Amino acid sequence: MDKKYQPIIGMETHVELKTKSGMFCGCKNDPDAKKPNIHTCPVCLGLPGALPVANKKAIEWTIKLGLALGCKINKLSKFDRKHYFYPDLPKGYQISQYDMPFCYQGKVETSFGPVRITRVHLEEDTGKLIHQNINGHNVSLIDFNRSGVPLVEVVTEPDIFSSVQAKEYAKKLRQIIRYLDISDCDMEKGGMRLEANISLLNVKSQMTNNKSNSKFKLPNYKVELKNINSFRFLERGIEYEIERQREILESGKTPIQETRGYNAEKNITFTQRTKEEAADYRYFPDPDLPPINISEKWLNEIKSTLPEPFDGLFKRWQEKYNLKPELVELLFETAEESKKLEELFKKCIKEKLSVEKFVNAMVHKKIKTIEEFKKMTNIDEVSDDDLKVIIEKILKVNPKAVADYKAGKINTINFLVGMVMREAKKKIEFQRLQDLIKSFL
Amino acid sequence: MDLLGLTIKDIEESLKKGVFSCQELVKESFSTIKKHDKKINAFLTLNEEQALKQANHYDNLIKKDKNIFDEKPLLGIPVALKDLFTTKDIRTTAGSKIIGDYNPPFDATVVKKLIDAGAIIIGKTNEDAWGHGSSGENTDYEVTRNPYDLNRVPGGSSSGSGAAVAYGGVLVGTGTDTGSSVRLPAGFCNLVGLKPTYGRVSRYGIIAMASSFDSIGHMTRTVYDNAKVLEVTAGVDPFDSTTVPIKVDQYTKKLGQSIKGMKIGLPKEYFVKGLDDKVSNSIKNSLKILEKLGATVKEVSLPHTDYAMAAYYILVPSEVSSNLSRYDGIRYGGSREMFGAEAKRRIMLGSYTLSSGYYDAYYLKAAKVRTLIKRDFENAFKEVDVLIVPTSPTLPFKIGEKVDDPLQMYLSDIFLCPVNLAGIPGLNVQSGFVDGFPVGMQIIGPQFSEELLYKVAYLFEQETQYYKIRPKFKNG
C-alpha cells in the first residue's frame, strides 16, 4: 500500500480461563462437553432468585495475567451488569467490569514496537446458540454449558499499525497466557476470540503524525472486526478491511462505523451491526456482588505465584545457552514445562553436551530425552585420558596438518578430528574433540 | 383449636404433651384457610398434600424423641411463603402471570432453613407482582383483602402473608421488604413485621426486586414468635455474597429484659403534615407507655429525609429494570407484554435512569443521596439507641383508593423507604387501634440491632397486648 494511509488498529481479545468451576457458580467449567446443558445450575441458567458468587481463582488468574503484562492493579474493583437482549444470555445482562477493571496500563512488546494494554477485565461467558434443521424445521437451540465460564478480556490501545503486527501481538498474547497456564487458548473451540478495531489515518492530511510517540489524531470512525478464530484470518481480515476502507476514502467518503464479520471461505468482511443499532448497555454496579478489595497481602500472594517473565526467560536462555527464541519457543507452553526443559539443559551441561544441538534435535528430530539425544548422535562413552593418548599419536603422524594449523589454516583441525575419530573407532562429540585437540596445539 | 389463640411456644408445649398432633394443627390451618380465603385471597397456591404428609412424619418423630425440638425449633409450625420465595416443585409466580406456571428446581436458602427447622409449608401467598406496590392491588391475581375490613387493603407488597397470619391461617408469613413490603402489611394487619438488616438473611432463591434493598423478613402475631423465626432464617450464606458473617444472636433470650434508661429518638422530619392526626396521636400515646417502661424520648433530626423518596424511586427502578430483563419471553412462557402497568412503569423509569448520558445525573446522584441518608441515621444513633416513627401516614386505605395515582401510592411508604436506603433494620409493632383499624409503629435501630428492637417491642407488647385483638371481617 502507498504511504498515504496508515492503518490504526486496536485489539480486544477474549480468553476463557480454565478454572475448575464457573465464574459465579460451582458448575464444572467444561464449555465443550459432548452433551448440551449438562453443566448447568440455577445460577448459570439465570433462574429467578439465583445469585452469583465470584470465583476467587478466576480473579487471581486475571490479576496474574495483568501482572505478566506489566499492568497496574486496581486496589478496589467491582463487577457491573452489562444489559442486552440475546437468547444465549439468560439474565438479560452479562456480569462484566465497566469502569474499575482488575488491571490497567500494561504493555506487550512486538518486533514493530510496544503495544500498550488499556485494561484486563473479567466477565462471564454466554451460552451458545446452535442453528439446526430438525425433522425439516429450522430451529435454534441453546447450550448453556458455556454460560458462566470465566472470560478475560484484554484491550489494547490503537498501537498496532499493520496486519502482521496484529498477528504478532495476538500470538504473543496467547503465548503469555499459555505460559501462565490459565487458559488453553484453543481458538477453534472459541477459547480465544479476536476482535480488531481498524481505521485508516490519512497521513498526508495529518503532518503531525508520529507513530513512535502516538501523538497522531485518531480517525473519526472505526470498524470493529469481530469473532475471528485464527491468526491467519485475523491477518487476512485486516488486510481486506484496509483495502476496503482505502477504496472508500479514495472515493472521498468515510467508512461507516460498524461491526463486521469475516467470511473465511470468500475471504471478505461483511456488515453485522451498524452504529444506529448499537446497544446502550446501561452499565451499573452489580448489587449482588460486593466490591472487591485487593489488599497488599493478597496481591503479594498472587505475585509470588508468577513465573519468571516470559521475555526475560528467552533473554536469559539466549545468553546462557545460546538458544534462539524462535526455536526454543516451540518446545514449551507453560512455565512449568519451561522449568522441566531447563532441567534438561542443566543436565546437558553436566554431561558436556551442547544445549544448542540438543534443542535443535528436539525441534527437528522430535527427541525428548538426553538419552535419546545421545543415542541419535551415537556418542560413545570415552574418557578424556583415553582420547589424549590417541590425539598425541595422530598429531605425531600428521606433522603437516599441525604445521598448517599453526600457520593459520585453522580448518585443518577438522581433518585432525576426523583422524582421531577413525583411530578411536568411536563416535565422539565434535566440539569436545576439537577443544581437546586445540589444547595440544 | 384455633391458630389465632396459639403462639409458637404454645404449639411446642402442646405437641410435646400431646394436646394435639401436628396433623391436627395442619388440618386446622387448611380448614381456616378454606373458610376465609375465598373472600380474602391470601393464597395463590396451597401445599396441602405435602404438608399433611410432613405433619404425619413429624408426629412420628415427636413420639420417638421429645427432644426433637432442640434440633427443629419450628417443628410443626404452619408457615406461608410469599410467592417471591422459590420453592422446589411448588409453583412460584412472584404474583405475576408471566411466570404463572413456573415450578422451580430448587429451594431458596431461607425456605430450606425453615423446612430444616421443622416448619410446615402451607402454601404460597399473594402479593403485588414482583413486589411492586404498597397495597397488594398490583397482583395479576385476585386482590387480597384486609381481614379487619374487606373493603380495605392489607398493605403490600407481602399482602397475602399479612392477611393469612392475621386471620389465623398460619403462624408465620414470610415477606420481602424492599421499601415497605413487610412492615406495611404488618402495620395494616395488626402484626409484628421485621425488615432485618440488609445482609442478615440470605436472598438466595428470593426472586429479586431491587437487589441492594431486598431484605428478607417475616410477619407473626407476637414478638417472641418473630424473634424465634429470625433465629432460624438469619446467618451468612455461601450462595449470597451480600450476607455478612456476623454471629446470629439468640434473639428470644433477651426478651423481657428492662429498657430502663434506653434513649428513643423521634425524628422531627417524620411528624409533619400529611401524617394523619389519629396515627400521630396513637404513636404519641405509645411513646408515653415506653416512657413509663423506663425509656426516655427525645427529638432528633434526619436532615436528608426529604430526598429519600426521590433517591429511592431512581435506584429501585434502576435495579428493577435490570432484574426483570431475564423474563425475556423466551423462557417461562409469558411474554414481556404481560407485565402489569407498575412493572412497565418501573422498567421504563429504570432503563431511562441507567441510560448513557443520564446515569450520572440520576443513578449516581441518587446513590450519593443514599449515602447521606445512611449517614443521617448513623448520626442519629450517636444520640439515641432506637428511633420510633409511624409505619404508615394513614390508616389502611380503601381498595381502589390509590390505584390511579401511583405517586400517592408511593407516599404510603414514606416512613419506611429511608430504612431500606440505609440498610438498617426496622420492626413494626402495633401502636394501637383507631376506628377499629390497626395502627403500626416502626422501631428502627442501627445495623444488626435486631436483638435490641425485639427487646423494646416485647416489653411494649406485654404492656399493651394488642395482638389479642382479632379481625372482625368487616364488610365480609
Boltz contact constraints between the chains, C-beta under 6 A:
constraints:
  - contact:
      token1: [A, 42]
      token2: [B, 106]
      max_distance: 6.0
  - contact:
      token1: [A, 46]
      token2: [B, 326]
      max_distance: 6.0
  - contact:
      token1: [A, 48]
      token2: [B, 207]
      max_distance: 6.0
  - contact:
      token1: [A, 49]
      token2: [B, 86]
      max_distance: 6.0
  - contact:
      token1: [A, 49]
      token2: [B, 108]
      max_distance: 6.0
  - contact:
      token1: [A, 49]
      token2: [B, 205]
      max_distance: 6.0
  - contact:
      token1: [A, 49]
      token2: [B, 206]
      max_distance: 6.0
  - contact:
      token1: [A, 49]
      token2: [B, 207]
      max_distance: 6.0
  - contact:
      token1: [A, 51]
      token2: [B, 204]
      max_distance: 6.0
  - contact:
      token1: [A, 51]
      token2: [B, 240]
      max_distance: 6.0
  - contact:
      token1: [A, 53]
      token2: [B, 241]
      max_distance: 6.0
  - contact:
      token1: [A, 81]
      token2: [B, 322]
      max_distance: 6.0
  - contact:
      token1: [A, 87]
      token2: [B, 330]
      max_distance: 6.0
  - contact:
      token1: [A, 91]
      token2: [B, 326]
      max_distance: 6.0
  - contact:
      token1: [A, 92]
      token2: [B, 325]
      max_distance: 6.0
  - contact:
      token1: [A, 92]
      token2: [B, 326]
      max_distance: 6.0
  - contact:
      token1: [A, 92]
      token2: [B, 328]
      max_distance: 6.0
  - contact:
      token1: [A, 280]
      token2: [B, 355]
      max_distance: 6.0
  - contact:
      token1: [A, 280]
      token2: [B, 356]
      max_distance: 6.0
  - contact:
      token1: [A, 282]
      token2: [B, 354]
      max_distance: 6.0
  - contact:
      token1: [A, 284]
      token2: [B, 354]
      max_distance: 6.0
  - contact:
      token1: [A, 287]
      token2: [B, 211]
      max_distance: 6.0
  - contact:
      token1: [A, 287]
      token2: [B, 212]
      max_distance: 6.0
  - contact:
      token1: [A, 288]
      token2: [B, 211]
      max_distance: 6.0
  - contact:
      token1: [A, 289]
      token2: [B, 241]
      max_distance: 6.0
  - contact:
      token1: [A, 290]
      token2: [B, 241]
      max_distance: 6.0
